[in-house]
Amino acid sequence: MVASGQWKDPDGIRRPTGEVHAWEPGTNQSLCGLSLSRSQLIRFPHVDWPDIDPATGREADEVRRVCPRCDAAVNGRRGGRRWTRTQPRP
């Protein structure tokens, strides 16, 4: 997972804050296609995607927004179809 900001909990562990996006280690972009370096997103490889859900997640104290495209890519959309990024039309 990547996020637009970070904070440290009382134990000194980095936690995500702001807007969060899904990310697979070894890639330089989020699942929705944002470049990590251009967007200045911070990597959180130690935080799992289910933990950042603002309604139920334990890591979600400071999360303000979850990217809907990344959420659809990870969890699927209503109707069973997953969101995938495709190349633009010529």
N, C-alpha and C positions, 0 to 999 in steps of 0.2 A: 504494500500500500504506500502511496505517496500523499503528501498534504502540503498546503500552502504555508503552514507554520508549525511550530512545536512548542511544547511546554514540558516541564519536568514535574513529576509527581513527588510526593514527600519522600519516596525511596530513591529519588534521583534518576528515575527511568524516563527516557524521552517518550512523549506521547504526542499524537497528532492534534492539530487545531486548525480551524478555518475550514477550507474546502478540501475534501478528500477524494482521491481517485484510486482505482484499482491499478496494480502494476505487477508484472511478472519479473522476478529477478533475472538479470542477464539482458534485459532490454532497456532502451533509452527513451521509452515513451509509455504513457499510460495506455490502458486498453481502449480508451476513446480517441487516442491519437495525439495527445498533447506531448510535446517534447519536454522532458524533465528539466533540461538545462535552460531552455528558453522561457519556460513557465516558472522557473525558480522553485520547483517542487522538491520537497525534502523526502528522502526515502525512509521508510519504516519497515524493514524486512522482518522485524520481530513482532509485528502487530498483524493479526489475522483479520480478514475482511468482516466476518460476522461480529467482531468485537467493536466495530466503529458505528454500529447502528445507534443513532441517538436515542431511540426508544428503549432499547434493551442492552446495548453493548457496554461492557465494562471499561473500555478504553475511550468512550465517547463523551467524556465530560466537557470538552472544549470544541467538539465538532460542530460546525455551523451549517455545513451543506455537504451532502453526499452526491457526487456526480450521477445523474440518472442514467447516462449511457454506460458508465462503468458498472453501475448496479445491475443494469439489464444484461450486460455481458457476463457478469458473475452469477447472478441469481436467475436469469431468464425473465422474460416479460410476460405480461398477461396474455393468455392465448397460446403459451408454450413456445413461441418463437424467441430465440435469443438475438440480441443486437450484435452485429458484426460490422467492422469497418471495411469498406470496399474502396477500390480505387475510383477516383472521379471519372466521369464520362469524358471521352476525347472531344 
